[in-house]
Amino acid sequence: MSNKENSLLHQEQEKLQNHVVHMDGISESGSDDDWEEVNDEVQVIQCLFCDETSKSFKDSLQHLESDHGFNFALFKDKHALDVYTYIKLINFIRKKKISPEDLNALTVKTWESDEYLTPVFQDDPWLMFDLDELGDVKNSDEYPVNSGQEGVTLSELHFAELQRTIQSLKAQLEQRDLACLLAKQQIEEMTKKAHKLVFDEDDVTNCKEKCVKNVPSTSDQGYFNTYSHFAIHHEMLTVIGDKVRTESYRDALLTNSHIFNNCVMLDVGCGTGILSMFAAKSGCKKVISVDQSDIIYHAMDIVRENNLTSIITLKKGRLENIELDVEKVDAIVSEWMGYFLLFEGMLDSVIYARDHYLKPGGYLLPNRCTISLVGSGDTKRYVDLVDYWSNVYGFKMSCMKAEVVREPSIEICNSQDIVTTVAEIQSFDLYKATTDCVNFSSMFNLTVKRSGSLTAIIGYFDVFFDLENPVHFSTGPHATPTHWKQTVFSLSEPISITEGEVVTGKLICRRHVKDVRGLIVTIQIKDVSQVYYLD
């Protein structure tokens, strides 16, 4: 038990003891009638779900059952409440103002956080209630529960005990599964470190940094060098490569030019300066364009070529390490998104720009993004890419499968191979996001649209400009292709699926421990857990 739990529990016990001593004093000095009169005056118990008050717990419990359909005795047995989970439950109900219907659908895990040990109502009588009294509210032996086809009848007490046992076993199983997952991830990391030490010892770095601004710019140069090549910018600008991306930013700026007229805008990671020039065209009086890669020297020529030097100021360097010569800006525009949205870690720089330079009430373009998953049944791709290693010119190379699936592939997926519905797993409000937002976990449900095999989970993202004239674009397999394509997480073995079936899974995303711009993604689905590295 934590020190916090001990402290809070001790406080509640002291209150209860003082309350009992006070009552004892009354009963010794007066008659039973006097005690009842005083008790009626001090015992005001507010209902857990409404403003109704009662003078005794018996009346309160009857009110819960008659007015709210909530049987506290059954709820206690169902969830095996002890004194700690009970205290947390009461404070959880008070804080969240939850309905009994919603409460009945939850598990103990929902209110197990230590934050619910802190009382919401001062001297809340419910926190002093003796749980053992619930056993007298209803005689559980009078309510038999039939187990089903076998015709065996159990008492409700016995049934509740079985429920508690099942719940306890499930909790133990979840803890063991989590421990196994963490151990597997640690083994994967140890394997990579050992490989690095053996084959590339000089390149081993100590990556304790949790965001880009804490990484020395010299260590980050490799990332920016990739953007010094003309081919990548050509791909992001051409019709084949990414007309969707470029025109979305253009439309967001130009169709809302009345908002940006005469403002100061910051372009983070400006590249060729195309977004800066759109910003200038929208009416901005000043645009500050920042990029660390050498492509900015060509951007300077482009700006001069278009006679925009009086509006656009270009600065070479990493945003976190340079001075902008302005205190605040009215808006920030950036095409920061990477594969699976978060790869490359450029969101860190946008968050830094927002926190250091954006005026209160200023604009972020884009301001919101979501990540979604969908299931693929492309068996041909699986055979060609993964199963191929089962027999290579007559030789078994199955050990290569693990290496193939551990690295997600970036490719355009055929919408005809999509076999499930879409599940949105995460949404990012860029006005509120922190650099820790890359670390998240999310459950997901995919409904199967046709029977067959599930061979991969496809990840993609959507981008939103929530302005007066809103603009949105998607990188999903059903949308016009972009240079981001889709991120394909291949399964090591296909999973058999049936139309109408709901496939439940969980995705865990973490910043890579050694590469601040990389990601480690774990997908758990149908008792299978796989770890993927975007680095």
C-alpha positions, 0 to 999 in steps of 0.5 A: 500500500502506498504512503498516500493510501495509508495517510488518507485511510488513517485520516478517515479512520480518525474521523470515524473514531471521533464520530463513534466517541461522540455518539457514545458520549450522547448515549451515556448521558441521555436516553435512546430517544435523545440519541436518535434526536441528535443523530437525526440532526447530524446525520444528513446523507446526500444521495450518490446520484442526486441531491436527495438527502436521508437521515440514515444509511438504511433510508439512503440505500432504499432510495438508491434501489427504489429511485435509481435501481442501484443495489449497493449490496449486489454491486459490492459483491460483484466488484469484491469491494474492500475498504480502499476500493470502496473509498475510491468508488465513493470519491469517483462517483462524487467527482465524475457525477456518474449515473448508476447505469454507467457505473454498472457498466464499469470495472474496479480499474476505472476508479483504482487511481490514488487520486480518488483517495482524496475526499470530494465532499468534506466529512462525506458520511458515505466515507464512514459507512461500514461495508459489512452493513450491506450484508444485512440489506438483503439476504442473498440466500433468498435469491437463487441464481440459475447457472443455465442449461445444467439446471444447477442453482447457486445462491447469490452469495456463492455466485458473487464469490465466483465472480470475485474469483474470476475477476481476481484471476483476470486481473492476475492474467492481465498483470502477467500479460503486461509483464511478458510484454514489457519483458519482450520489449526489453529483450528486443531493445537489449538485442538491438543494443548488443547488435550495435555494440558488436557491429557499430560500436562507435555509433552508440549514443546515450539517448536520454532525451525525450524531445527534439529540443534536448538533442544537440543540433550536431546529433540531429544533422542526419535528419535535416540532411535528408531534406537537402535532396531535391527529390523529396521536395519534388515528390511533395510538390508534384501532382503525382507526389502530393497535390492533396497536401499542397493544395490543402495548405493553399486553400486553408490560407487563401480561403481564410485570407481575411484572418491572416491579412496584415499578420505575422506568420512563422513557417516551421520547416519551410523547405522550398518556401511554398507555404511561406509564399502562400502565406504572403499571398494571403495578406501576411505583412511578414513571414518568418521561414525557418529550416535547418537543411541546406534547401533553404539556400535555394528557398532564398533564390525562389523568394527573390525570384518571386519578388517576396523578399520584402515579406518573407525572411528566411533563417537557417537553423533549428528553431530551438537554437535560433533567434527570430527577431520577433517576440510573438507571431499571429500564426504558425504554419508547418507541414510537420507530419511524418509517417504514421503522423508522429515519425520524425518528431517534428511536432516537437518543434511546432510545440516549441514554436507555439509555447515560445512565439504564438500570441494568445488567441493565435492560429495553428495551421493545421490545428488538429490531427487524428490517427486511425487503423484499418485491417488489410486482407492482402494475402498476395502481399503477405505471401510475397513479402513475409511467407516468402522466407519460409522457402527460399530456393529450397532453403528455410529462412523463417528467422527472417520473418521477424526482421521483415515484420518488425519494420513497418512498410510505407506503401499505398494500399489497395482499398479493395484489400481493406477487410474491416471498418476503420477505428480512430485511435488517437486525436491531437489538439495542437493547441494543447498537445505536449511533447509527451503526446507521442506516448499513448495507448489505445484500444480499438475495435475493427468490425470484419466486412468480409470473411478471410484472413487479416494479414496486416494493420494499416495506420494512417492520419487525417489533418484538419484546419478548423478555420472559418472556411475549414479544410481537411485531408486524409492519408487513408487508403480510401483517399487520394494518395499522398507522399505519406502513403500508409503505414503497414504493420504486417502480421507474422501470421495471418489471422482467420476472420469472419464477416460481422466479427469484431476484432479487438486489439490494443496499440501502444506507441512510445518514443524510441528510447535511442532515437528521439525522432523514432517510434516503437509501436506495439500491437496486441490483437487476438492473443498476438503481440508484435513490436514494430520499430519506426527508426 
